[in-house]
Amino acid sequence: MRNFFYRLGQDILVYVRVLAAFIVFPFKLIFHIVAFPFRALYQFNQFLNTEPEERPIADVFSDLATDKNTREGLWEQVEALRMHLLRSALMLTLTVVAAFGFAQEAMAFLAEPVGGLQNLQAIQVTEEIGVFMRVSMSVGVALAFPYIAFEIWYFAAPGLKPREKKLGLVGIPLATLLFLTGVAFTFYALLPAALPFLGGFTEISQFWTAKEYFNFVTGIMFWIGLFFEFPLVIFVLTSMGLVKPQILAEQWRLAVVIIAILAAAITPTVDPVNMGLVMLPMILLYFISIGFSYIAYAGRKRNHAEIEENAQDEGAG
């Protein structure tokens, strides 16, 4: 009989616990939902303000052959990079698929400098679908650019100091704005000047194909938009102490040569006119980057001076 009442008590206790858990569950769920953004912000703030482990890169390479933990850490970094690349590829796929819905309108918009799509021709069977896919890819890259930039920052952030992490995070919307500014500059300023010149250079009748036209337009827009990031990249690298403005200013001739090589590589055609159209904004951006580098260098020196002054005050105290 005593065993019977003992088992009965145990069963009642289990039922009470289940009932209590059932009653409490909605309140716990609401609490976790409300607390989630605050916990996420707290963890993200901790992540931003965590100091990285100071270890010379030469020691890391020397320990790869002898230290098992170093090799495991390297493989962890490779796995993390793989996941960042995978997420970036998935986001790019989603944005490209989403761009299918308005690619036709984007094609019509990009064809405005030549009077619309009706002034372009398709001479290959698969040319129209190829152009459609290329424009969709270009729009998808523009849409996915902020997320891809965030993944790049998120991968590099654990090795950065708190100030560098915050600077890089703030740079993501600026990088997006600069990229779109480069794209807009190409479409509204560069193409209206370049296309009439290229189309009226001789008296030969112009019958541009859709493939060649969209390859030219999207290629120029992408590369110039990407190069518009250069001032921001130089600013960040100078703030991290990896670049000095004096070196950039001294090596401007070498930079012009490198820009000429890059312009020749990314220009869809081989004529010097198109190459010059790409080179001019790139050279201008390089000199703007030197100015940004001087600003970042001055800020870095001021920050180091404040740190040393605080350290001296603490030592004196």
Summary of the structure (lengths in Angstrom):
residues: 317
radius of gyration: 28.6
end to end distance: 77.1
largest distance: 111.8
contacts: 837
relative contact order: 0.07
helix: 85%
strand: 1%
